[in-house]
Amino acid sequence: MTIRPMRVEDVLAVHDLNVLTFEALDISMGVEPPPRPDPAVALPRYRNLATTDPDGAWVAEEDGEVVGVALALRREDVWGLSLLLVRPDRQSSGIGGALLARAHAYAEGARGRIIMASPDPRALRAYSRLGLDLHPYVAAVGTPKPAAPPAGVRVGDATDIPLTETVDRHVRGAARGQDIATLLEMRQTLLIVPERGYAVVNTDGAVRIVAALDDEAAADLLRAALARATGRVELETLTAKQQWAVAVALEAGLELRINSGGAMFTSGDVGTFTPYLPSGAFL
Ligand SMILES: CC(C)(COP(=O)(O)OP(=O)(O)OC[C@H]1O[C@@H](n2cnc3c(N)ncnc32)[C@H](O)[C@@H]1OP(=O)(O)O)[C@@H](O)C(=O)NCCC(=O)NCCS
């Protein structure tokens, strides 16, 4: 097994490995895996991060095959772990730890660090031992009650990226306009409350990010996102800091679940971290 920098040619292998590994994790936990993402939508994430953050992008290779990957990003000196996984048949043999060490070396000297962890106990152990603080998640799941979208929310585009940068410096300590551009390339929709906040949602209404300067704007953005949902939604990463989101989820008729596992890990200067629902991929 060798660990080497990820190359742009690896993106399809990394995507396939991501789908396979998280399906296996879901099945091992008795959870039905989500529908497979369209590679055309998923690939810009891997391609862009391998290009913009080569010091954070590593793969483990065995017999010419990619068996593990770590992707980290660093924006305005805040570091985040976007992806860490090892092929199921090669897990628990030290590969994940070795990949994480490489990706985490890229955090050297960073002001802040962010990781959104899956419920895998190996991941929870490894991130805790890097010295980050653990904030467990609650999930809110269900089909939102039909509701009219709030009047103050409009659909945005790339010209709204400067607003996202102001908001992100507040809620997460660092702007990442290039990642918002990547999300638009991934056919996600930007929702805007002018001068106060933004959300990123998938075409089916799945919520990728909600970030705002105040709780009321964040609540309206989440209401707007839920009003667009075409079926069941899962807000999987509500920490104790996001009481505003719990209130909106309950108002929409979603059910709270405390047993789905996983945790947010933060360290150092990462802004207020509220009102904020981060993206697992872009933190
Ligand atoms: C999480 C994951 C990346 C870890 O990689 P790995 O190669 O399986 O793990 P490692 O063998 O490097 O072990 C990592 C740590 O977990 C411990 N560990 C290994 N197997 C374990 C097990 N079955 N139960 C609990 N801890 C275990 C190791 O001892 C190590 O801790 P240490 O460094 O303090 O000794 C990998 O298991 C995986 O892909 N899981 C599914 C996808 C996922 O959840 N990714 C994380 C997303 S945030």
The ligand as a MOL file (V3000), in Angstrom:
LIG
                    3D

  0  0  0     0  0            999 V3000
M  V30 BEGIN CTAB
M  V30 COUNTS 48 50 0 0 0
M  V30 BEGIN ATOM
M  V30 1 C -13.2180 5.9170 9.3130 0
M  V30 2 C -12.1680 5.2730 8.3930 0
M  V30 3 C -11.6930 6.2790 7.3610 0
M  V30 4 C -10.9640 4.8630 9.2880 0
M  V30 5 O -9.9900 4.2790 8.4650 0
M  V30 6 P -9.4310 2.8090 8.8420 0
M  V30 7 O -8.3050 2.5130 7.9520 0
M  V30 8 O -10.5890 1.8560 8.8420 0
M  V30 9 O -8.9920 3.0240 10.3550 0
M  V30 10 P -7.5820 2.7830 11.0470 0
M  V30 11 O -7.2270 1.3250 10.9670 0
M  V30 12 O -6.5850 3.7470 10.5250 0
M  V30 13 O -7.9660 3.1370 12.5460 0
M  V30 14 C -8.3250 4.4490 12.9620 0
M  V30 15 C -8.4660 4.4190 14.4840 0
M  V30 16 O -9.5640 3.5950 14.8600 0
M  V30 17 C -9.1040 2.5120 15.6670 0
M  V30 18 N -9.8490 1.3110 15.2190 0
M  V30 19 C -9.5430 0.4590 14.2330 0
M  V30 20 N -10.5090 -0.4640 14.1090 0
M  V30 21 C -11.4330 -0.1840 15.0430 0
M  V30 22 C -12.6760 -0.7590 15.3790 0
M  V30 23 N -13.1530 -1.8340 14.7350 0
M  V30 24 N -13.3930 -0.1710 16.3840 0
M  V30 25 C -12.9340 0.9150 17.0360 0
M  V30 26 N -11.7450 1.5170 16.7340 0
M  V30 27 C -11.0170 0.9530 15.7540 0
M  V30 28 C -7.6420 2.3710 15.3800 0
M  V30 29 O -6.9630 1.7700 16.4620 0
M  V30 30 C -7.2430 3.8160 15.1440 0
M  V30 31 O -7.0730 4.5060 16.3600 0
M  V30 32 P -5.6070 4.7700 16.9710 0
M  V30 33 O -4.8430 5.5070 15.8890 0
M  V30 34 O -5.8650 5.6110 18.1600 0
M  V30 35 O -5.0260 3.4380 17.2680 0
M  V30 36 C -12.7310 4.0140 7.6790 0
M  V30 37 O -13.0330 3.0210 8.6270 0
M  V30 38 C -13.9430 4.2930 6.8040 0
M  V30 39 O -13.7980 4.5220 5.6030 0
M  V30 40 N -15.1820 4.2520 7.3590 0
M  V30 41 C -16.4030 4.4550 6.5660 0
M  V30 42 C -16.4810 5.8570 5.9850 0
M  V30 43 C -16.4290 6.8950 7.0620 0
M  V30 44 O -17.1810 6.8970 8.0090 0
M  V30 45 N -15.4750 7.8320 6.9260 0
M  V30 46 C -15.2880 8.9200 7.8680 0
M  V30 47 C -16.0780 10.0860 7.3900 0
M  V30 48 S -16.0370 11.4510 8.5030 0
M  V30 END ATOM
M  V30 BEGIN BOND
M  V30 1 1 1 2
M  V30 2 1 2 3
M  V30 3 1 2 4
M  V30 4 1 2 36
M  V30 5 1 4 5
M  V30 6 1 5 6
M  V30 7 2 6 7
M  V30 8 1 6 8
M  V30 9 1 6 9
M  V30 10 1 9 10
M  V30 11 2 10 11
M  V30 12 1 10 12
M  V30 13 1 10 13
M  V30 14 1 13 14
M  V30 15 1 14 15
M  V30 16 1 15 16
M  V30 17 1 15 30
M  V30 18 1 16 17
M  V30 19 1 17 18
M  V30 20 1 17 28
M  V30 21 1 18 19
M  V30 22 1 18 27
M  V30 23 2 19 20
M  V30 24 1 20 21
M  V30 25 1 21 22
M  V30 26 2 21 27
M  V30 27 1 22 23
M  V30 28 2 22 24
M  V30 29 1 24 25
M  V30 30 2 25 26
M  V30 31 1 26 27
M  V30 32 1 28 29
M  V30 33 1 28 30
M  V30 34 1 30 31
M  V30 35 1 31 32
M  V30 36 2 32 33
M  V30 37 1 32 34
M  V30 38 1 32 35
M  V30 39 1 36 37
M  V30 40 1 36 38
M  V30 41 2 38 39
M  V30 42 1 38 40
M  V30 43 1 40 41
M  V30 44 1 41 42
M  V30 45 1 42 43
M  V30 46 2 43 44
M  V30 47 1 43 45
M  V30 48 1 45 46
M  V30 49 1 46 47
M  V30 50 1 47 48
M  V30 END BOND
M  V30 END CTAB
M  END
